[in-house]
Amino acid sequence: MPEENNKLKSQPTLEEIVSLSKRRGFVFQTSAIYGGLANSYDYGPLGVELLRNIKNEWWREFINKRADMVGIDSQILLHPKTWVASGHVGSFSDPLVDDVVTKKRYRADHLIEEWVERQLKKGKEEWNGFVVENLSLEEMAKFISDNQILSPDGNKITEPKSFNLLFETEIGTIAGEKTIIYLRGETAQGIFTNFSQVLDSTRVQLPFGIGQIGKSFRNEITTGQFIFRTLELEQAEIEYFFNPNNQDWHELMETWKQQMMSFAVNTLGIKTENLRWRRHSDSERSFYSKDTYDLDYNFSFGWKELWGVAYRTDYDLKQHMEFSGQSLEYRDPFSGEVFVPHVMEPALGIGRALLMVLTDAYYKDEEKNRIVLKLKPSLAPYKAAIFPLVKNKPEIVSQAQELFNLLGQKFSCTWDARGNIGKRYLTQDEIGTPFCITVDYQTLEDKTVTIRDRDTTEQTRMPIEKLESYIESMIK
């Protein structure tokens, strides 16, 4: 525990990440001119580049590089029976309570967690290891009553009730003919409903996976954790189908856990000590899952889920067969065996991955009085920044523009001719640009430039003709 606490203190605060995100254009509060909207954020010029790079790396690693994977892009609006069959209409809910005075709404489990944390800070070690997810709705009500838990405003709260997280809307414009539909609560169901069409249109054979990246929507009421928990979220999900009669699901889950950890550490550049696996308890685990693990990250506000992997058995395909009346069985082309495949599901929150990447890369260099985002170069919004040493010398500006156009064909680059070079360096350090390239008077003489490394701040002269191959070798 002391070791974990030390690591926690070394992490940048959420306030520091929020400040950087707004100041440098990674993440903005949505509709800010109207006062914003709770749990809703927009990605700015740098955020959208970083987000795209994370998604591209995921797609390349888990779809493009694998012969056993294909991708799809299903609709946000699906037939309403989809969500009845999946169980979301009946059981996709959070335990909520209301402040009896202010009428503000809170997650009951979060209020209990905060109460337990306060007890631990008081030295009451008997609460160490307490898991609120193990409590049923009735047990939460009793816990709140027995311990006299109040709202953050110090008022009494109502008994917890289940609140469905699906956003409900309607289609149709003629009175009396509107149909209730839902914004999808997860991207997975679009994969399951397309299972037979993927089989019919491709040459895939078990075991194989179908992946997609897309938006999901959840009517969350929790606030205060920036982009960690939002109304609109982006997921990168895979449904990996296999025959449980000839493939051990325990081994398959371990394989996926290794691949997920490898992606976080080797592809996204996350420090291993800030990651851990946590197994879901029986009561916490979704009813359709036989086993579930979360890959947690050590944020400043605690260990939180980044990526989950669940063994969903054959629940989803069987449910959709029952509600649609269509067969979603698989026929083995070699043995002739007909069965409903089982599924392993790794599901990543893209916004959470971005928050993790920003947090893990954030570095405060006290000695040089600078903030550095030590992003893995392949993820950096800009791979290089091009500076003309002075902006009142046409020959230097023209040469810098030529260099920008040359490198811009290969890499994402940015141009900066404002202020002095030192301030430009500080700006690029703060947004994570790996290399700053300065065109100066010597460039006009020998076609060399100064290239500065973000992390070491070392500067070297290099011929323009070698820049492309050098940067390419360094960002892999």
Wavefront OBJ file of the C-alpha trace (Angstrom):
o trace
v 0.000 0.000 0.000
v 2.720 2.601 0.841
v 4.361 1.896 -2.528
v 1.067 2.483 -4.349
v 0.527 5.734 -2.433
v 3.958 7.000 -3.480
v 3.181 6.270 -7.110
v -0.141 8.032 -6.760
v 1.551 11.196 -5.466
v 3.982 11.195 -8.398
v 1.174 11.402 -10.917
v 0.100 14.813 -12.239
v -3.152 15.990 -10.727
v -6.334 15.949 -12.768
v -6.359 19.752 -12.496
v -2.932 19.902 -14.174
v -4.103 17.675 -17.027
v -7.315 19.690 -17.472
v -5.336 22.943 -17.522
v -2.873 21.640 -20.104
v -5.678 20.188 -22.226
v -7.531 23.502 -22.405
v -4.447 25.698 -22.707
v -2.912 23.734 -25.573
v -6.038 22.629 -27.409
v -6.320 18.949 -26.509
v -9.760 18.963 -24.875
v -12.391 21.685 -24.470
v -15.605 21.823 -22.454
v -18.377 21.371 -24.994
v -20.758 24.297 -25.592
v -18.570 26.443 -23.340
v -20.147 29.701 -24.572
v -23.454 28.458 -23.127
v -21.984 27.344 -19.827
v -21.051 23.843 -20.963
v -22.834 20.519 -20.666
v -22.118 18.048 -17.869
v -19.911 15.073 -18.759
v -19.427 16.345 -22.320
v -16.205 17.456 -24.012
v -14.870 18.345 -27.445
v -11.437 17.443 -28.778
v -9.454 20.444 -29.968
v -6.856 20.704 -32.777
v -4.214 18.724 -30.869
v -6.640 16.375 -29.142
v -8.186 15.208 -32.385
v -4.720 14.387 -33.762
v -3.716 12.444 -30.657
v -7.069 10.656 -30.626
v -6.706 9.720 -34.278
v -3.180 8.398 -33.686
v -4.368 6.179 -30.803
v -7.219 4.805 -32.905
v -4.965 4.235 -35.911
v -2.464 2.334 -33.770
v -5.247 0.160 -32.314
v -6.708 -0.558 -35.745
v -3.303 -1.344 -37.220
v -2.346 -3.633 -34.330
v -5.597 -5.538 -33.871
v -7.207 -5.452 -37.326
v -4.725 -4.803 -40.143
v -1.857 -6.942 -38.857
v -3.976 -10.013 -38.143
v -5.290 -12.581 -40.605
v -7.960 -13.640 -38.087
v -9.572 -10.188 -37.766
v -11.966 -8.076 -39.843
v -13.527 -4.711 -39.117
v -16.998 -3.216 -39.461
v -18.731 0.082 -38.720
v -22.284 -0.424 -37.463
v -24.950 2.220 -36.944
v -25.500 4.151 -33.728
v -29.260 3.628 -34.092
v -30.102 -0.075 -34.133
v -33.450 -1.858 -34.151
v -34.924 -1.439 -30.629
v -35.258 -5.221 -30.234
v -31.457 -5.335 -30.250
v -31.356 -3.803 -26.782
v -34.191 -5.912 -25.439
v -32.382 -9.050 -26.602
v -29.038 -7.925 -25.180
v -30.557 -7.234 -21.759
v -29.757 -3.510 -21.802
v -33.372 -2.398 -21.584
v -33.951 -4.515 -18.504
v -30.630 -4.382 -16.645
v -28.314 -1.642 -17.969
v -28.581 0.612 -14.939
v -26.815 2.461 -12.119
v -27.931 2.748 -8.473
v -28.950 6.383 -7.966
v -30.054 8.420 -4.944
v -31.476 11.944 -4.634
v -30.589 14.654 -2.142
v -33.958 15.232 -0.401
v -33.283 18.990 -0.128
v -31.406 20.030 -3.293
v -32.859 17.215 -5.474
v -29.369 16.626 -6.911
v -28.772 13.069 -8.071
v -25.768 10.927 -7.142
v -24.440 7.421 -7.713
v -25.126 5.460 -4.513
v -22.060 3.270 -4.988
v -19.833 6.333 -5.382
v -21.128 7.909 -2.167
v -20.424 4.631 -0.365
v -16.911 4.466 -1.863
v -16.195 8.026 -0.697
v -17.453 7.191 2.800
v -15.193 4.121 2.958
v -12.196 6.187 1.768
v -12.801 8.651 4.591
v -12.821 5.802 7.104
v -9.508 4.495 5.756
v -7.969 7.966 6.062
v -9.049 7.944 9.714
v -7.038 4.747 10.164
v -9.968 2.329 10.291
v -8.237 -0.571 8.593
v -11.268 -2.870 8.933
v -12.566 -1.197 5.736
v -9.445 -2.108 3.787
v -10.407 -4.359 0.861
v -14.082 -3.393 0.940
v -15.628 -3.641 -2.560
v -18.866 -1.737 -3.092
v -19.580 -3.637 -6.324
v -20.322 -6.682 -4.154
v -23.439 -4.980 -2.734
v -26.909 -5.459 -4.155
v -29.343 -2.534 -4.381
v -30.980 -3.616 -1.105
v -27.601 -3.993 0.608
v -26.584 -0.513 -0.548
v -29.774 0.899 0.969
v -29.035 -0.813 4.288
v -25.385 0.301 4.209
v -26.406 3.921 3.648
v -28.979 3.751 6.437
v -26.734 1.953 8.944
v -23.827 4.370 8.407
v -25.981 7.492 8.017
v -24.342 8.464 4.736
v -25.331 11.928 3.533
v -25.112 13.765 0.225
v -22.060 15.972 -0.524
v -24.198 18.907 0.660
v -24.755 17.233 4.040
v -28.391 16.319 3.474
v -30.267 13.043 3.768
v -30.615 10.967 0.621
v -33.331 8.704 -0.746
v -33.006 4.934 -1.004
v -31.094 3.884 -4.136
v -33.080 3.015 -7.245
v -32.018 1.553 -10.569
v -31.664 4.141 -13.335
v -31.381 2.885 -16.920
v -28.366 4.317 -18.751
v -29.738 3.979 -22.277
v -30.665 7.211 -24.042
v -34.167 6.875 -25.417
v -35.432 8.722 -28.496
v -38.001 8.289 -31.289
v -38.098 7.938 -35.054
v -41.030 8.801 -37.265
v -42.798 12.097 -37.809
v -46.459 11.104 -38.117
v -48.475 11.400 -34.897
v -49.145 8.034 -33.353
v -46.582 6.258 -35.537
v -43.397 7.102 -33.685
v -41.147 4.231 -32.695
v -39.045 4.278 -29.545
v -35.374 3.533 -30.227
v -32.151 3.884 -28.267
v -28.748 5.406 -28.806
v -26.463 2.419 -28.524
v -25.012 1.758 -25.085
v -22.100 -0.246 -26.519
v -20.690 -0.994 -29.954
v -20.686 -4.762 -29.381
v -24.297 -5.403 -30.335
v -23.782 -4.123 -33.874
v -21.107 -6.789 -34.240
v -23.376 -9.582 -33.018
v -26.275 -8.581 -35.280
v -23.902 -8.557 -38.277
v -22.322 -11.924 -37.426
v -23.993 -13.982 -40.179
v -23.470 -11.263 -42.807
v -19.746 -11.136 -42.048
v -19.612 -14.925 -42.352
v -21.452 -14.898 -45.687
v -19.402 -12.092 -47.229
v -15.873 -13.069 -46.154
v -13.695 -16.165 -45.920
v -13.231 -16.017 -42.144
v -13.204 -19.258 -40.160
v -13.176 -19.842 -36.420
v -11.422 -18.616 -34.449
v -11.804 -15.071 -35.768
v -12.675 -11.613 -34.503
v -14.765 -8.668 -35.625
v -13.660 -5.244 -34.412
v -14.934 -1.714 -34.646
v -14.348 1.758 -33.254
v -17.422 3.840 -32.652
v -19.486 6.089 -30.420
v -21.670 4.823 -27.590
v -23.913 6.785 -25.260
v -24.630 6.384 -21.558
v -26.816 8.608 -19.415
v -24.158 9.083 -16.742
v -24.680 11.443 -13.809
v -21.175 11.182 -12.315
v -19.160 14.381 -12.685
v -15.685 15.600 -11.799
v -13.437 13.106 -13.611
v -12.930 15.057 -16.844
v -13.097 12.783 -19.925
v -12.865 9.569 -17.891
v -16.657 9.260 -17.711
v -18.765 10.990 -20.365
v -22.243 10.891 -21.878
v -20.789 10.256 -25.319
v -17.844 7.872 -25.458
v -15.810 6.138 -28.091
v -15.052 2.454 -27.823
v -12.670 0.124 -29.602
v -14.285 -3.283 -29.194
v -13.546 -6.756 -30.500
v -15.771 -9.805 -30.388
v -13.498 -12.803 -30.846
v -15.494 -15.921 -31.785
v -14.241 -19.436 -31.058
v -15.312 -23.037 -30.580
v -15.246 -23.855 -26.850
v -15.044 -27.566 -27.651
v -11.540 -27.307 -29.089
v -10.173 -24.075 -27.586
v -9.588 -23.453 -23.869
v -11.156 -20.115 -22.946
v -8.764 -19.683 -20.004
v -5.781 -19.786 -22.375
v -7.525 -17.481 -24.844
v -8.219 -14.918 -22.123
v -4.583 -15.001 -21.004
v -3.488 -14.468 -24.599
v -5.731 -11.426 -24.919
v -4.512 -10.045 -21.603
v -0.922 -10.294 -22.828
v -1.793 -8.581 -26.108
v -3.666 -5.790 -24.333
v -0.811 -5.169 -21.911
v 1.685 -5.207 -24.770
v -0.328 -2.609 -26.677
v -0.528 -0.318 -23.637
v 3.184 -0.595 -22.821
v 4.890 -1.052 -26.187
v 2.541 0.778 -28.568
v 1.189 3.555 -26.335
v 4.379 3.834 -24.269
v 2.722 3.542 -20.839
v 4.872 2.812 -17.781
v 4.332 -0.763 -16.578
v 4.208 0.255 -12.915
v 1.114 2.367 -13.609
v -0.871 -0.621 -14.894
v -2.451 -3.575 -13.105
v -4.968 -6.346 -13.719
v -8.047 -6.622 -11.521
v -10.459 -9.533 -11.656
v -14.174 -8.832 -11.250
v -15.901 -10.399 -8.265
v -18.875 -12.693 -8.851
v -21.356 -9.989 -7.874
v -19.604 -7.253 -9.862
v -19.301 -9.249 -13.065
v -21.995 -8.786 -15.723
v -24.575 -11.556 -15.678
v -23.646 -12.738 -19.173
v -19.913 -12.991 -18.374
v -18.218 -16.116 -17.048
v -15.040 -14.186 -16.204
v -13.912 -10.568 -16.542
v -10.668 -8.696 -15.971
v -10.010 -4.958 -16.053
v -6.710 -3.423 -17.027
v -6.547 -0.495 -14.597
v -4.411 2.647 -14.783
v -3.109 4.562 -11.779
v -4.683 7.998 -12.317
v -4.235 10.726 -9.720
v -7.810 9.995 -8.599
v -7.106 6.288 -8.101
v -6.821 3.020 -9.999
v -9.507 3.109 -12.694
v -10.595 0.836 -15.512
v -9.051 1.491 -18.895
v -9.669 -1.725 -20.784
v -11.763 -4.782 -20.004
v -11.749 -8.331 -21.314
v -14.789 -10.535 -20.736
v -15.707 -14.105 -21.626
v -19.319 -13.564 -22.784
v -19.885 -17.271 -23.657
v -22.613 -17.693 -26.320
v -25.104 -15.447 -24.520
v -25.388 -12.647 -27.082
v -25.708 -14.740 -30.229
v -28.307 -16.991 -28.577
v -30.296 -13.994 -27.368
v -30.388 -12.481 -30.846
v -31.372 -15.844 -32.324
v -34.294 -16.043 -29.901
v -35.547 -12.501 -30.467
v -34.959 -12.342 -34.231
v -35.861 -15.897 -35.195
v -32.713 -16.001 -37.365
v -29.944 -18.571 -37.091
v -26.557 -17.288 -35.960
v -24.967 -20.724 -35.832
v -21.630 -21.624 -37.344
v -20.929 -24.726 -39.413
v -17.393 -26.030 -39.173
v -16.243 -26.528 -42.812
v -14.054 -29.506 -41.851
v -16.010 -31.444 -39.224
v -19.508 -30.348 -40.211
v -20.254 -29.504 -36.552
v -23.003 -26.884 -36.150
v -22.975 -24.753 -32.995
v -23.264 -21.237 -31.592
v -19.749 -19.794 -31.156
v -18.539 -18.420 -27.835
v -17.032 -14.951 -27.521
v -14.085 -13.253 -25.851
v -14.482 -9.474 -25.726
v -11.634 -6.964 -25.218
v -13.170 -3.457 -25.000
v -11.113 -0.249 -24.766
v -12.368 3.249 -23.955
v -10.602 5.549 -26.429
v -11.176 8.714 -24.387
v -9.805 6.969 -21.315
v -6.788 5.862 -23.327
v -6.145 9.474 -24.318
v -6.438 10.626 -20.697
v -4.027 7.856 -19.678
v -1.530 8.817 -22.394
v -1.606 12.491 -21.358
v -1.216 11.590 -17.686
v 1.607 9.127 -18.217
v 3.525 11.457 -20.552
v 3.179 14.567 -18.372
v 6.543 15.601 -16.943
v 7.415 18.718 -14.979
v 11.068 19.639 -15.482
v 11.700 21.804 -12.422
v 15.346 22.407 -13.286
v 14.582 23.907 -16.692
v 11.187 25.306 -15.668
v 9.248 23.559 -18.392
v 6.420 21.067 -18.809
v 7.102 18.261 -21.240
v 4.671 15.792 -22.745
v 6.954 12.820 -23.288
v 4.567 11.185 -25.727
v 5.760 8.243 -27.722
v 6.774 9.938 -31.013
v 4.360 7.818 -33.052
v 1.467 9.240 -31.001
v 2.543 12.891 -30.952
v 0.088 15.231 -32.725
v 3.010 16.792 -34.600
v 6.184 14.899 -35.375
v 8.189 18.052 -36.099
v 7.926 21.804 -35.699
v 9.534 23.990 -38.351
v 10.970 27.345 -37.223
v 12.453 30.123 -39.349
v 15.058 31.700 -37.042
v 13.767 35.177 -37.928
v 10.642 36.161 -39.803
v 11.978 39.359 -41.367
v 14.501 37.569 -43.586
v 12.627 36.386 -46.738
v 15.315 33.869 -47.731
v 15.129 32.105 -44.354
v 11.330 32.125 -44.292
v 11.196 30.776 -47.850
v 13.667 27.979 -47.041
v 11.664 27.074 -43.906
v 8.440 26.974 -45.922
v 10.055 24.654 -48.449
v 11.164 22.373 -45.607
v 7.666 22.417 -44.096
v 6.153 21.430 -47.451
v 8.760 18.697 -47.934
v 8.365 17.055 -44.502
v 4.623 17.692 -44.458
v 4.180 15.181 -47.273
v 5.468 12.460 -44.946
v 4.723 13.595 -41.374
v 2.302 15.798 -39.494
v 4.205 19.030 -38.943
v 3.518 22.451 -37.456
v 4.837 25.905 -38.284
v 5.842 28.478 -35.682
v 7.442 31.851 -36.392
v 6.198 33.674 -33.290
v 8.404 35.164 -30.561
v 11.877 33.941 -29.703
v 13.165 30.416 -30.215
v 13.179 29.633 -26.485
v 9.455 30.291 -26.143
v 8.748 28.224 -29.248
v 10.658 25.314 -27.728
v 8.629 25.533 -24.505
v 5.389 25.483 -26.470
v 6.390 22.435 -28.499
v 7.644 20.634 -25.376
v 4.259 21.148 -23.760
v 2.345 19.644 -26.683
v 4.745 16.729 -27.089
v 6.413 17.505 -30.426
v 9.489 15.222 -30.603
v 11.620 17.436 -32.871
v 12.036 21.156 -33.467
v 13.873 22.116 -36.664
v 15.290 25.625 -37.062
v 16.217 27.156 -40.402
v 18.902 29.836 -39.857
v 21.578 31.798 -41.659
v 23.879 28.777 -41.935
v 21.098 26.890 -43.716
v 21.366 29.324 -46.601
v 25.048 28.476 -46.923
v 25.254 24.699 -46.500
v 21.651 23.351 -46.450
v 21.926 22.154 -42.857
v 19.467 22.861 -40.044
v 19.412 22.630 -36.259
v 17.285 19.775 -34.951
v 16.414 19.710 -31.249
v 15.312 16.627 -29.301
v 12.300 17.187 -27.015
v 13.352 14.910 -24.168
v 17.083 15.644 -23.988
v 16.944 19.237 -25.381
v 20.135 18.404 -27.289
v 20.652 20.272 -30.577
v 22.612 19.014 -33.571
v 23.252 20.165 -37.132
v 21.915 17.908 -39.861
v 21.712 18.113 -43.657
v 18.151 18.723 -44.879
v 18.415 15.674 -47.133
v 18.824 13.390 -44.106
v 15.910 14.766 -42.050
v 13.169 12.554 -43.468
v 14.963 9.252 -42.913
v 16.147 10.361 -39.454
v 12.683 11.348 -38.230
v 11.147 8.237 -39.741
v 13.614 6.035 -37.858
v 12.961 7.822 -34.570
v 9.145 7.729 -34.572
v 8.707 4.021 -35.196
l 1 2 3 4 5 6 7 8 9 10 11 12 13 14 15 16 17 18 19 20 21 22 23 24 25 26 27 28 29 30 31 32 33 34 35 36 37 38 39 40 41 42 43 44 45 46 47 48 49 50 51 52 53 54 55 56 57 58 59 60 61 62 63 64 65 66 67 68 69 70 71 72 73 74 75 76 77 78 79 80 81 82 83 84 85 86 87 88 89 90 91 92 93 94 95 96 97 98 99 100 101 102 103 104 105 106 107 108 109 110 111 112 113 114 115 116 117 118 119 120 121 122 123 124 125 126 127 128 129 130 131 132 133 134 135 136 137 138 139 140 141 142 143 144 145 146 147 148 149 150 151 152 153 154 155 156 157 158 159 160 161 162 163 164 165 166 167 168 169 170 171 172 173 174 175 176 177 178 179 180 181 182 183 184 185 186 187 188 189 190 191 192 193 194 195 196 197 198 199 200 201 202 203 204 205 206 207 208 209 210 211 212 213 214 215 216 217 218 219 220 221 222 223 224 225 226 227 228 229 230 231 232 233 234 235 236 237 238 239 240 241 242 243 244 245 246 247 248 249 250 251 252 253 254 255 256 257 258 259 260 261 262 263 264 265 266 267 268 269 270 271 272 273 274 275 276 277 278 279 280 281 282 283 284 285 286 287 288 289 290 291 292 293 294 295 296 297 298 299 300 301 302 303 304 305 306 307 308 309 310 311 312 313 314 315 316 317 318 319 320 321 322 323 324 325 326 327 328 329 330 331 332 333 334 335 336 337 338 339 340 341 342 343 344 345 346 347 348 349 350 351 352 353 354 355 356 357 358 359 360 361 362 363 364 365 366 367 368 369 370 371 372 373 374 375 376 377 378 379 380 381 382 383 384 385 386 387 388 389 390 391 392 393 394 395 396 397 398 399 400 401 402 403 404 405 406 407 408 409 410 411 412 413 414 415 416 417 418 419 420 421 422 423 424 425 426 427 428 429 430 431 432 433 434 435 436 437 438 439 440 441 442 443 444 445 446 447 448 449 450 451 452 453 454 455 456 457 458 459 460 461 462 463 464 465 466 467 468 469 470 471 472 473 474 475 476
